[in-house]
Amino acid sequence: MMKSVATLARVIATSLVSTMLRPLSILPESVAVSSRTNNGGGEGGRRRRSSSISEAKERGGSMVTKLYEFALVGWNSHHHHHHAAAAAGGGHSSRQRMAFISENHQYTNNHWGAIHQGPGVGNKASVGGAASSSSSTTSLRAFSTSTTSNQSSSSSKLSSSRAQNAIALLPTYLLDARSVTKFHPVNAPNGALQLSVAENQLSELPVSGVTGVVENGSADVESDGEEVTLVQVLSQLASSTVARPSDDTSSASSLTFEKDMIYYQPTQGSPGLRSAMGGYLHDLLLSSSSSTTTSSSSTFNPENIILGAGCNAVLENLCMCLTEPGDAVMIPTPYYAAFEFDLVARAGCEIVSVNTLDYHDESPPSSVDATNKSDGKQRTTIPPSFYYPNKASLTHAYNLSMEQTSRPPRVLLLSHPNNPLGICYPPEVMAECIEWCRENEVHLISDEIYAGSVYRQKRGDGEDTFVSAMSLASSDNGGGDEKEGGLGLGPYIHLVYALSKDFALSGLRVGVAYTENEEILMPMQKLNDLCQISSQTQLLVERMLSANVATAGAAGGNDDTKFVDAYLTSNRHNIQTRCDKLQSCLSDVDIPYLPADSGLFVWMDFREFLPSLPDSITEEMESLSSKEQRERGLYLKLMKEYGLLFTPGMSMRNERPGFFRCVFTAASDEEFELGLERICKFVNEERGSGSGN
């Protein structure tokens, strides 16, 4: 048995490496790109340097051996419960990383390269040399037309090259995370705390002031006067016999599962849920915008809503309908790493990074500046404004896309509120992006999956922290064309959303796409055949979105407040309280961070603790492989020596090494407090030892 496992593991590793190196063979050994400076609009210059693909080729030498080792370790550690592909890195969530990088028409594989350049394995990465994707663009190419010519005959009969390629989508840092012992208060008290997965354990807390829910004017559901949790409400609604909210009659059904639910459903979602979702999105994205008014006549048209099995499913379908294979999707950096899987694996898009740091009037600060503090150092981070896309950075990425694909980019994807930064783009930034997209006929997709998790809702000037692209782009604000029963967005502005983050309901798989582009509505509905939501889940969510709260103090035990509104208010308070504790801890130990206002995470600046560069090498001269190796070393130290599992910034295509995303809601109260202690211990010990800068 073990012999066959080893054989299959080696086949997988060999096919992976041959697949990754095959594109390199068609390119010249070095592709030089002339330097140039962008001086448009006073936004500052930007230099592009020539670089070589030879390093990427060298990375393949020991990769077969290393992937083979990963396969066997994974197999043994899972006690033969997973097939060999899972042991080699498969078997994870579908929203994972594409490992191929093309930088200025050069292919490198920086994340797979890190596998065989780990401690004690492979050759040491170069420190100096060509500038990398952090100073230009990151482009991810689909495997839709590639084949593995030297794949063994037995492997080709058992699986396709596409199946083998799927394994390569797993990021290195997830492989690292799988190898470490996870924290358990009894069995592994020194294990690593999981602070890298965007989940919200605070959703398990009772909803403040809510003792139950009321449906269709009925008596409250099983309320005993105690505050209830989200799970309790869902359990109550799942067993409800009250008529569904969209029914004309108020009579109760005798069954919790009605007979029409066993048959085929509308592919875009049931009419009842689409109507309820439209009302919910209106209240969430339009009603709260005081800085940008949207008239009461503007509504989300249920006919333009497509409901699918998660945000990644509807995002992929939307891009399938807006792009041709090989078309570019531009994304400002840093960005949610799994976008690369969502857009590349099947849709065949090519991702072009929109790097922003060098397109502002000033240069971003270094991590350490001299001052009169006790240790003689003032630690500062990059201000949020440097991460904002503007017309200069968008135009630069547009031109790079033209060079790489010989055609204009088709999509600009914005994460708003932003993951991983934990901040919202100001309305003026979003408006500039909308205007640029319409001028250049580029589709803008606004991913607003954290819109209900904006816990600092006012800026310092009193304006709203978050204003949806749907509000800014509507016809009421001089946006798209007027359309009866819609927002007047026009054909170039689109929305994706899901219940996975604001409600922590990632297991229910409820994603939403909204578009007023009539040419893609029918294709999207048809593609949704492959990712429909079950009828039972749709009814449950329709009930949740429509239910009112039952409160101990209200007359008759209920009031007119929607349960979802009460839940979001309570949840935002819990998130802010947890965030404030983390930021207070970081301030106490003088760790720079980006002040967060939304989402589940804080963007932390650990550049101080990176291994130092040689005196002859500046940050501008540092190669991509050196940046990744230095950050990976710090990442592994945090994880293995201090039990802190964060998301490394360069896995999210950040332009500078040494930044980490901390998901502060991914832990219980006890685990979170332990995490704060471990952060303090790490900082004090590292500064005491004089390591890093």
Secondary structure, 3 states (H helix, E strand, C coil): CHHHHHHHHHHHHHHHHHHHHHHHHHCCCEECCCCCCCCHHHCCCCCCCCEECHHHHHHCCCHHHHHHHHHHHHHHHCCCCCCHHHHCCCCCCCCCCCCCEECCCCEECHHHHHHHCCCCCCCCCCCCCCCCHHHCCCEECCCCCCCCCCCCHHHHHHCCHHHHHHHCCCCHHHHHHHHCCECECCCECCCEEECCCCCCHHHHCCCCCCCEEECCCCCCCCCCCCCCCHHHHHHHHHCCCCCCCCCCCCCCCCCCCCHHHHCCCCCCCCHHHHHHHHHHHHHHHCCCCCCCCCCCCCCCCHHHEEEECCHHHHHHHHHHHHCCCCCEEEEECCCCCCHHHHHHCCCCCEEEEECCCCCCCCCCCCCEEECCCCCCEEECCCCHHHHCCCHHHHHHHHHHHHHHHCCCCCEEEEECCCCCCCCCCCHHHHHHHHHHHHHHCCEEEEECCCHHHECCCECCCCCECCCCHHHHCCHHHCCCCCCCCCCCCCCCEEEEEECCCCCCCCCCCCEEEEECCHHHHHHHHHHHHHHCCCHHHHHHHHHHHHCEEECCCCHHHCCCCEHHHHHHHHHHHHHHHHHHHHHHHHHHCCCCEECCCECCEEEEECHHHCCCCCCCCCCCCCCHHHHHHHHHHHHHHHHHHHCEECEEHHHHCCCCCCEEEEECCCCCHHHHHHHHHHHHHHHHHHHHHCCCC
